[in-house]
Amino acid sequence: MRPTGIDFGVLGTLRMAVDDRVVPLGAPKQRAVFAMLLLNRGRPVSVDALIDAVWEQSPAAAARTALHSYISNLRKILAESGMPRETLAAAPPGYRLDVPEDATDLGRFEKEKVAGVRAAAAGHFPSAAVHLSAALAQWRGPVLGDLSDFAFVDAVAAALVDERIVVETARAEAEIACGQAALVIGPLESLVAEQPYREPLWVQLITAYYSCGRQADALEAFRRVKSILAEDLGIDPGAAISALQQRILRQEPLDVQGTAQATAVHTIGRLRSDSTRTSASRAGLRDASGQWFALRAMATRIGRLADNDIVLDAADVSRHHAVIVDAGSGPVMVDLRSANGVYVQGTRIEANTNLFDGDRIRIGAHEFTLELG
């Protein structure tokens, strides 16, 4: 029997609590091992992947011995908290942590996100807003903020922050569709200040202004984002935000409900259910010659230098060019501010991008196909 009051968290500092009592999880490296297992709950994480993540590029000579000790300590902590013995089990080629979806903040975030998007797709916007707000309520702070010294956390955090922004955008869209645009203006203003290159957030802010009769503020917001994108990135606003500006200039009414429903329907087509989640140990990149590059359990960094997981020794590849992250909901491509960019399905990515089986990826002159086993 599992204790009913147990809870695990990664959307903030690493946290384990029983009946709201925080359970100490030990020294930083031990907590990092637990974080890796928790992020991959229900899936085996290899010993090599754990050592690579926690000891990084220079594993301690006694890393394997230390890892076994940490696993033993964590099993004891779980047992003393009332968790069954099989919660943290050996699962070749490593270990697997089995905890219920509802017992983790990340699991609840994903569950409420899916419920909210499905409600919006069905046109049930009040329900969508409730579910999406519940998803965002799971966040307590920066992802694994107490473990920020570990490199794997940066990659995981980047992918999860991208997921949070998607939910923030969807929640704003649902609230606007409910006629509650005034409620989301303040949060959206904060979000575009935090994430100024995220055009979907600007679309929602401009829509909210216009829906509240603040046409001048809507047009000023368009001017701001156009200036930011031009000065910082050298690009123009995308088609969606430009079309919105033209509708506002013509003082046309906006079909906020139809737009919100269409967005949600599109998003549903991209969602992965738990049954289709793929272990990184069976995923990889195959180049044109047929060479296979396996993806690591949490993050696979690609670049020119020898400290990358996949080394591409070419002048058109940046030192640390990109990273493929799997934070539990499928692989995500992150461009590490490379000189030549990363192309997925022939398009240069401008933000963290979900990857799917068969996707074509180009880094410099190197072309790969993603295979999810």
Secondary structure, DSSP 8 states (H G I E B T S, - for coil): ---TTEEEE-SSS-EEEETTEE----SHHHHHHHHHHHHTTTS-EEHHHHHHHHHTTS--TTHHHHHHHHHHHHHHHHHHTT--GGGEEEETTEEEE---GGGBHHHHHHHHHHHHHHHHHTT-HHHHHHHHHHHHTT--SSTTGGGTTSHHHHHHHHHHHHHHHHHHHHHHHHHHHTT-HHHHHHHHHHHHHHSTT-HHHHHHHHHHHHHTT-HHHHHHHHHHHHHHIIIIIS----HHHHHHHHHHHTT----HHHHHHHHHHHHHTT---GGG---GGGEEEEETT--EEE--SSEEEEESSTTSSEE---TTS-TT-EEEEESSSSEEEEE-S-SS-EEETTEE-SS-EE--TT-EEEETTEEEEEEE-
